[in-house]
Amino acid sequence: MSGQHLERNNGTNRGSSVLQRRGPGSGGSGGRARSGGSGPPPGPEQGPAPGPSHGEPWVPADSSEVLLVTGNVRLQAETERIAAAVGASLRTVVDLSAALPMWDTAGMVLLGSDVRELPPRRRAPSVLLGLDGEGDSLWQLGAALGAERVAVLPEAAAWLAEHLGRSPDPDPGGLLLGVTGGCGGAGASTAAVWLAQEAAVHGIRTLLVDGDPRGGGLELYLAAEDAPGLRWPDLAGASGSIGTGQLSDSLPIAGGFSFLSWPGSRDRFLDVEPGAVVAVLDAARRGFELVIVDIGRGTESLGCFAWECDRILMVAPAQLRAAVAAAKLLQDLPPVDTALVIRGTAGSALDGPLVADSLGLPLNGVLPELRGTAAAAELGRLLEFGKRKAVRRFAESVLHLLDDGAA
């Protein structure tokens, strides 16, 4: 991950009404903390403190000043140089006590990796900054503190410059929902396709993203490998801000929704750097009401795509080994709302709550295990199965839970 950055969106005004037809970028609501699980340890309580007199949430005053909290001289120098280049107003303090008076009024808080905790009842930092060589500890610290983004300097200097120079956007964009399998062959890709299909039926502007570069190409499930439009290798050099219309107009369509897939071929293709993934998903969020990411289970996919998600659905069969594997995977997920989907027959609905309880996750539905689904996926006929009543009931119930903020 050296030289790149990862991010998760820590706002609370994102995508709560996906079943209501609305324009791209309409605001919503939704919790941010993962429910239970054995993932990274939670950071200190986050969010604004209640007002001192009448209990109303305190809203920070608007400010364009960027607050940098670090005693690391090299981090200070790198960040101050970048801020000066883009004309950002930067205030640097060396510790939390000096930061407290400005923490909640700053337009953005940058936290150095030498700071290991947050002040009580304060918002999470916008960016956790670290230096080359800090390894996985930097990402673990970012998860524990609830940082929206993690940036490694000096390699991520260009990204940080753009981030500091970006004007505040009151429109948070659409919901980014990640889907991953608690174990191999759980049916996460199938669930992602069916959710995207049902969302499109409801008139929601939807994008399905293939987040697994080693998965063989999600487009094969859609029988859409010949559909005209961009694939991930075409975006390998993307960076900075991508135009929303430019992206959406360039993507292929199947089943009523847009999709962005890795090629379903044996050809070698260019790797896509994490910075390009961030740029693409930022544009996707601005241009679509719902972005569903089939994350995959590999370290590369989890590290790059999972951190971009507002919510995550974990799909797992109602089996002991699957529950154990899912518990291990939870440790690698970022601290965002995560819920369980059980794959199985109607009888699995009885086992689902037990598995969900063992994982500390809410149960958001039962993915129907229909005869012939695996063959349909191989033949590119998943969209046909997606029209079946059992599938539509499942997908619609999950989308309704997203509306309710229950994912």
Salt bridges, closest charged atoms under 4 A:
GLU7 OE2 - HIS5 NE2 3.90
GLU7 OE1 - ARG149 NH2 2.92
GLU45 OE2 - ARG121 NH1 3.05
GLU65 OE2 - ARG91 NH2 3.52
GLU78 OE1 - ARG81 NH2 2.89
ASP104 OD2 - ARG122 NH1 2.65
GLU148 OE1 - ARG149 NH1 3.06
GLU162 OE2 - ARG166 NH2 3.75
GLU198 OE2 - HIS202 NE2 3.05
GLU198 OE1 - ARG392 NE 2.86
GLU219 OE1 - ARG231 NE 2.61
GLU300 OE1 - ARG214 NH2 3.88
ASP310 OD1 - ARG14 NE 3.24
ASP310 OD2 - ARG285 NH1 2.57
GLU369 OE2 - ARG343 NH2 3.29
GLU384 OE1 - ARG381 NE 3.22
GLU396 OE2 - HIS202 NE2 3.63
GLU396 OE2 - HIS400 NE2 3.72
